[in-house]
Amino acid sequence: MIMITIDAANKKLGRVASEAAAALLGKHSAEFARNRVAAVRVEIVNASKAALGERKRVQKMYTRYSGYPGGLKTLSLDHVIAQKGYREVFKRAVYGMVPKNKLRARIMKNLSVKE
């Protein structure tokens, strides 16, 4: 299993997330196949030192819907950081960049984020 460490200090959230997503898919290796989970573990370090602009903290919204009338919930990036920390922000960013198929959950198990 290959271990890749990404330092998020002074880097934008999206840049780090896209680099992590590409590594998790195994795009860097010659044995890349879309139908297999790559033997790669990605670790993002210094997540709390990432460059998040003040505008993004206020305007970026995470939504979820319970399925019931009036069940639409929205949280800003600031609230998610306050409640769950930077780990959750990076996991959600990478989760959105990984293909939406049956392998998604297995791929995400190979990601770890350290604040």
C-alpha positions in Angstrom: 0.0 0.0 0.0 1.4 3.4 -1.0 1.2 6.2 1.5 0.8 9.8 0.2 1.0 12.8 2.5 -0.4 16.2 1.4 0.5 19.3 3.4 -2.4 21.7 3.4 -0.6 24.6 5.0 -1.2 27.9 3.0 -3.0 26.0 0.2 -6.5 26.4 -1.0 -9.2 23.9 0.0 -10.1 22.9 -3.6 -6.5 22.4 -4.7 -5.7 20.1 -1.8 -9.0 18.2 -2.3 -8.5 17.6 -6.0 -4.9 16.4 -5.5 -6.2 14.0 -2.8 -9.0 12.7 -5.0 -6.7 12.0 -7.9 -4.3 10.2 -5.7 -7.1 8.1 -4.1 -8.3 7.0 -7.5 -4.8 5.8 -8.3 -4.4 8.1 -11.3 -0.7 8.4 -10.6 0.1 4.7 -11.1 0.5 2.6 -14.2 -2.0 0.0 -12.8 -4.9 2.5 -12.8 -8.3 1.0 -13.4 -11.7 2.7 -12.8 -13.3 -0.5 -11.6 -10.8 -1.1 -8.7 -9.9 0.7 -5.5 -6.3 1.7 -5.7 -3.9 0.5 -3.0 -3.2 4.1 -1.9 -3.7 5.8 1.5 -3.8 9.6 1.5 -3.2 11.7 4.6 -3.8 15.4 4.6 -1.8 17.2 7.4 -2.1 20.8 8.7 -5.7 21.0 7.6 -6.4 23.8 10.1 -3.7 25.9 8.4 -5.3 25.8 5.0 -6.0 29.1 3.2 -9.7 29.6 3.6 -10.9 33.1 2.6 -13.3 35.0 4.8 -15.9 35.3 2.0 -15.9 31.5 1.5 -16.3 30.9 5.2 -19.5 32.9 5.1 -20.9 32.2 1.7 -20.1 28.5 1.2 -23.2 26.5 2.3 -23.7 22.8 2.9 -27.2 21.6 2.4 -29.0 18.4 3.3 -32.6 17.4 3.0 -34.5 15.0 5.3 -37.2 14.2 2.8 -39.9 15.8 4.8 -41.6 19.2 4.1 -39.6 21.9 5.6 -36.7 19.5 6.1 -34.0 21.5 4.2 -31.1 22.3 6.4 -28.2 24.6 5.5 -25.0 25.2 7.3 -22.2 27.6 6.4 -18.6 26.6 6.3 -17.9 28.5 9.5 -20.6 26.4 11.3 -19.3 23.1 10.0 -15.8 24.1 11.2 -17.1 25.1 14.6 -19.2 21.9 15.0 -17.0 19.2 13.4 -13.7 20.8 12.6 -11.5 21.1 9.5 -11.5 17.3 9.1 -15.1 17.3 8.0 -14.6 20.1 5.5 -11.8 18.3 3.7 -13.7 15.0 3.7 -16.7 16.6 2.2 -14.6 18.3 -0.5 -12.9 15.1 -1.5 -16.1 13.1 -1.3 -17.6 15.5 -3.9 -14.7 14.9 -6.3 -14.7 11.1 -6.1 -16.9 9.3 -8.7 -20.4 8.7 -7.6 -20.5 4.9 -7.8 -20.4 1.7 -5.6 -16.6 2.2 -4.9 -17.0 5.7 -3.4 -17.3 4.5 0.2 -14.4 2.1 -0.1 -12.2 4.8 -1.6 -13.1 7.3 1.1 -11.9 4.9 3.8 -8.4 5.4 2.5 -8.4 9.1 3.3 -7.3 10.5 6.7 -7.2 14.2 7.7 -5.2 15.6 10.5 -5.6 19.1 11.9 
